[in-house]
Amino acid sequence: MDKPTLRKIFLEERNKIEPRLHKMLNHILMAALRDVLAEYELEKIGIYYPLGNEIDVRGLSDTYEVYYPKTFKEEIVFYKDTGKFETGQLGIKEPKDSKPVDKNVLDAVIVPGLVYDDALYRLGYGKGYYDDFLKDFQGLKVGVVFEKFRVEALPNKPHDIPVDILVSDNLVYESRHGEDD
């Protein structure tokens, strides 16, 4: 199946998750995410404001200095969290009254995705903003996904960037990219 078809299927499926189940799975996933992040020396983390039934990682702000992305034309830029938000061009809450930071000020970025595969590639919303951001990002790339939205393989292109670690509500997966076979 092609990416647009997969995107439609998984978005519909994610939107069907009942609020109580979503809250429970999110709680379990966040506990695992906190454990994983604690293994690294991290201070500044890029996160995202959840849209719809996305995983809510905003709770990381009680442990880390967090930054949220703003979308400009063809790119995302992270801004320090001020606690004030406005709706951006894609209908997503973005930081207000804040200053942008160079991407490599961030120690890690939590990367949203509709679905991830065994090679830690993701299927997002199709704009490529995160892939462009991550291509030369020096910090830790961490994906988050509910286990039911993991698949064996996704179609990917040369510009697609896998994450280093994927945290689900069931397991933690580490990248094998760059390892000798």
JOHU-V723227 format. One line per field, one symbol per residue. ss: DSSP state (H for helix, E for strand, C for the rest). phi: phi as a letter, one per 30 degrees, with the letter a starting at -180 (. if undefined). A space follows every 50 residues. Layout:
ss = ???
phi = ???
//
This chain:
ss = CCHHHHHHHHHHHHHCCCHHHHHHHHHHHHHHHHHHHCCCCCCEEEECCC CCCCCCCHHHHHCCEEEEEEEECCEEEEEECCCCEEECCCCCEEECCCCE CCHHHCCEEEECCCEEECCCCEECCCCCHHHHHHCCCCCEEEEECCHHHE ECCCCCCCCCCCCCEEECCCCEEECCCCCCC
phi = .ddeddedddddddddddeddedddddddddddddddddcdbbcbdbbdd cicddccdddddbbdcbcdccbhcbcbcbddcicbbdddcicdbdchbcd bdeddddabdcdadabcddidbcccjciedddddebdcddcbcbadedcc bdacdbceddcdddbbccdbbcccdcdiddd
//
